[in-house]
Amino acid sequence: MLRWHTMADGLDWLPDDGVVLSSADLQRIFVDLRALIDGTGPLDANRAHAVDIAITITPALERDSGGE
């Protein structure tokens, strides 16, 4: 499970103690991100956002599994 905390503006509706994503949730997120990346051009802003999301989630997964 991945726990995620945020301090970003406009996301104050998220619970203070974070959220929990199951393995199935993460699989769906990565499948959707892959589809978004594959469907956009190399310089498309949406592609850059999708890559940024994937890059942000991956170290969190490693931390959660004891990688850091």
Contacts in CASP RR format, 6 or more apart in sequence:
PFRMAT RR
TARGET T0000
AUTHOR 0000-0000-0000
METHOD contacts of the structure
MODEL  1
MLRWHTMADGLDWLPDDGVVLSSADLQRIFVDLRALIDGTGPLDANRAHA
VDIAITITPALERDSGGE
1 20 0 8 1.000
1 21 0 8 1.000
1 22 0 8 1.000
1 23 0 8 1.000
1 64 0 8 1.000
2 20 0 8 1.000
2 21 0 8 1.000
2 26 0 8 1.000
2 57 0 8 1.000
2 60 0 8 1.000
2 61 0 8 1.000
2 64 0 8 1.000
3 18 0 8 1.000
3 19 0 8 1.000
3 20 0 8 1.000
3 64 0 8 1.000
4 18 0 8 1.000
4 19 0 8 1.000
4 21 0 8 1.000
4 60 0 8 1.000
5 17 0 8 1.000
5 18 0 8 1.000
6 14 0 8 1.000
6 18 0 8 1.000
21 29 0 8 1.000
26 57 0 8 1.000
26 61 0 8 1.000
29 53 0 8 1.000
29 57 0 8 1.000
30 54 0 8 1.000
30 57 0 8 1.000
33 50 0 8 1.000
33 53 0 8 1.000
33 54 0 8 1.000
36 46 0 8 1.000
36 47 0 8 1.000
36 50 0 8 1.000
37 47 0 8 1.000
37 50 0 8 1.000
37 51 0 8 1.000
37 54 0 8 1.000
39 47 0 8 1.000
40 46 0 8 1.000
40 47 0 8 1.000
40 50 0 8 1.000
41 47 0 8 1.000
59 68 0 8 1.000
62 68 0 8 1.000
END
